[in-house]
Amino acid sequence: MNCETYAEWMSAQLDGELAADHAIELDRHLAGCESCQKTRQTMARLAADIRNLPRHQPDDSAVIAVN
């Protein structure tokens, strides 16, 4: 398995979509791969930043009528 595959698994894990058996294998890999540890930290930080973005509701003036 290569780190690119593990990065895909990290993304799935952050989305709550990673199978349990893959999660176990990912944890084992992360324990020994500093590069993937850094990738996981970055992905987690970005996911948290996205979740914390203010939610903007457009007002009616932003709607453009198309004839």
Secondary structure, DSSP 8 states (H G I E B T S, - for coil): --HHHHHHHHHHHHTT---HHHHHHHHHHHHH-HHHHHHHHHHHHHHHHHHTS------GGG-----
